[in-house]
Amino acid sequence: MHTIVIGAGIGGCVTALALHAQGIDVTLYEAVREIAPLGVGINLLPHAMGVLNQLGLLDALRPMGVETAELAFFNRHGQLIWREPRGLAAGYDVPQLSIHRGRFQLALLGVVQERLGADSVRTGHSLRSFTVGDSTTRPTVELENRISGETVHDTADVMIACDGIHSLVRNTFEPDQGAPHWSGNVLWRAATRHRGFLTKRSMFMAGYLPHKFVAYPITDPEPDGFQIVNWIAELNCRDRGLAGRETWNKKVDKSVFAERFAEWRFDWLDIPALIEQTGEVFEFPMVDRDPLKQWTHGRVTLLGDAAHPMYPVGSNGASQAILDAAAIASALKEHSDPLDALRAYELERLPATAKIVLANRQHGPERVLDLAEERVPDGFANISDVFAEGELEGISAQYKQIAGFSRPAQGTPNA
């Protein structure tokens, strides 16, 4: 069986590796001429790390990032609301990994080229059009070689579109879907060298929607105690409107938002200083799309952000694409008929990811921040006076169940 994968991002690369591991032939097409280590940090949840471990990638990836030990929630005054262990510290068999997105993608790309052969990845090839195929015909693609200008044609048994939130393939299936759904909030993301905070393997979220700050390290501490810290500031910007195409690589001046965090100096982290020390800052609107009724048409299907773009809540974007990759590879291995395989893949993954898209619109596990702000905006003396017994544990456990990485409830309020 021969498959075509459109897009060499994280989802596309893991899909190629998962298919190859099942003995399925893959050609990976990427529109960008030269793939660069773009973006800042991402967080990979244990169920996604389990897939990467099965693909033999865990040992290579571990030194590239930080094994997250805890997730902590604070109010805008720096008071602890809730903390819970994560990854190995929570009893999982594999770590939760915080890593630079671009470094991770390049590492995946290198393994794809090593295992599948250099010719398996064809950069500078932009998809123009395609046919979906049926029970008797195979899908075809027409691409433009952006280096030579030539037109390229290819045919396969299955085509998998991993071409992101602005997917040409999805737009072909859903021509009336319009622009992505914008929450009204904007994210500013960056990574900077800063002295480690809390456990030096902590991920924290502080504030409330729409005035929130998130940070976690993506490198281990150096001898002087400094780490590369990935951070995200979030504010509501509906009054200014949404300008420009969504891209993770739009640079902006930090003066656009820094003043709103000028008072956020906690005894364990000086957020204004962290922002001030940062060089490049990237802006991205908080967008998603409504869940689809189907991903698959003929022998063509969607995967990752092309299938289920979601708000970056709960560390699920890249993790869910990795789970998609494992599911489609398994389905194609188990079913001799590609149409049956794609139906099985969609039946497994579409409902699961649709639940996460909708849960993220309700702020996922970050609801604890909103509830604390709503109930005690000026802070608290004892968090047990703010939340009922078991309420915090319940919010955490419910989201883990929806996102597919449940463990026995663990966590400590205000500890």
Secondary structure, DSSP 8 states (H G I E B T S, - for coil): -EEEEE--SHHHHHHHHHHHHTT-EEEEEESSSS----S-EEEE-HHHHHHHHHTT-HHHHGGGSEEE-EEEEE-TTS-EEEEEE-GGGGT-SS-EEEEEHHHHHHHHHHHHHHHH-GGGEEETEEEEEE----SSS--EEEEEETTT--EEEEE-SEEEE---TT-HHHHHH-TT--S-EEEEEEEEEEEEEEE--TTSSEEEEEEETTEEEEEEESS---TTSEEEEEEEEEEE-TTT---S---TTEEE-GGGTGGGGTT-B-SS-BHHHHHHT---EEEEEEEE----S-S-BTTEEE-GGGT----S-TT-HHHHHHHHHHHHHHHHHH-SSHHHHHHHHHHHHHHHHHHHHHHHHTTGGGHHHHHHHHH-TT--S-GGGTS-TTHHHHHHHHHHHHHT---S---BTT-
